[in-house]
Every structure is written in structure tokens, then in C-alpha cells.
């Protein structure tokens, strides 16, 4: 083998842990909705999910990978799809230009940037129809957590505002190379097309982040940092802590402040 044909090496700096279990890969792909839309795979790495995506004609696939060595390997492995395998950083890519319509997302998200990936997805929530992904089990539990739970936090509220969240299954650390020190999990986010969404998304995000940044304080004290007139909010809300509010409560709270 030449260096270009050898398997891509996992890079610790990129948080790469390559999936090696064929059954897990097939199982993940089986949970992606079968709508005829673009399917974007984030971080295909060695192409374990990629090959099963390409065996299915339900989607128009696109692959984005930040590791140049992995891109070269994938383009050699799937020569007929080379123009669909992009060397780019998902966090910095102009998704409106790359994917002008609605799309699905799938991927084995790097542990070190999974939260950043979700915040990027939130920027395009209207067009993202589903996200089927593997990530650190702790983060997956946090995203799927209901209110009044210590795992419930910023990502829980923001993602549950726009998506229905399903915790699908847990994945052992032994099916990866190199094996991570923690277990992983697969979750699915399905766009809920909710009728009630925040009137001001930027303010909504600031309210949620500010509330949870001081989650031990009541909202009356935590939200002072916003510099907003809190007298428009009911006392019964201000006396609660962030983890006691559901996504709908945060929507009503931020909408009251925006008025």
C-alpha cells in the first residue's frame, strides 16, 4: 500500500475514535429517516458509516471531513464519490451555500467538539430534518434529560425546543479504535416543526445560557446579568431555578422579555 491508500490514522487532537463494528454501523444507519433529501455525514473518518450510506439510494449523500489524511483515504476507497467527500470544517462551512435545501445529518461526533456541532445545527434548525449521531454517553443523556434533573442543561433546553429527542442505545468503548475511556450512545433528533418557537432566537439562547451559568441561583438573581427589566416576569417564575423550567417555560420567559 502507498501512504495514500493506507487507512487513516486516528488523531488524538481531533478527538477521533473510529468505529470498527459493522453491526453497530448498520444499526445507526437504520435509524435515519428515509426521506429523499440530502444526507450529510459529519466526520466520516475511515468510512464505516459511509459505505452503508452509499449502499442506500434513499438519500443524496454528502460527506465533510476536516482531516486531510482521512479525506485522501476515503476518496481512494470510494472513487466514484470523490466529489462528494469534502475536506472542510463543519463548524466553519457555509451550510446555506453547500446545502441550500432541507437535509439530514448523521455522524460519529468527536467528543471534544460535539457541543459545538449541536450549536451549529441549531443555527440551521429549520432545515435540519433529523440528526442521528453517536457521541459520549454523558452528553447524550444530558441532551435527552427532562427538567428537574441534574443532567438537564443548556443543550437539553435548546435542542428540545426544536427537536424530539430519542436516546436509542448505548455503545461499548470496545468497538472503537482507539477505545475511548467512556461509553458512547446513539441518539436521534427529529425536527418537531413546533408551532410555538421563540420570537427572538438570540435572546432565547442568551436567557437559557445565563440561567444555567448560575444554575444554583434563582432566576431572579441569575438573570440580572442580562441587563433586562425582570419586573415583566411573574414572581413565581423568578423564584425558580433554571433546571425547574421546561423548554416551553423558557420560550414564554424570553418572549416576555423581548416585548
Secondary structure, 3 states (H helix, E strand, C coil): CCCCCCCCCCCHHHCCCEECCHHHHHHHHHCCCCCCCEEEEECCCCCHHHHHHHCCCCCEEEEEECCHHHHHHHHHHCHHHHHHEEECCCCCCCHHHHCCCCEEEEEECCHHHHHHHHHHHHHCCCCEEEEEEEEEHHHHHHHHCCCCCCCCCHHHHHHHHHEEEEEEEEECHHHEECCCCCCEEEEEEEECCCCCCCCCHHHHHHHHHHHHHCCCCEHHHHHHHHCCCHHHCCHHHHCCEHHHCCHHHHHHHHHHHHC
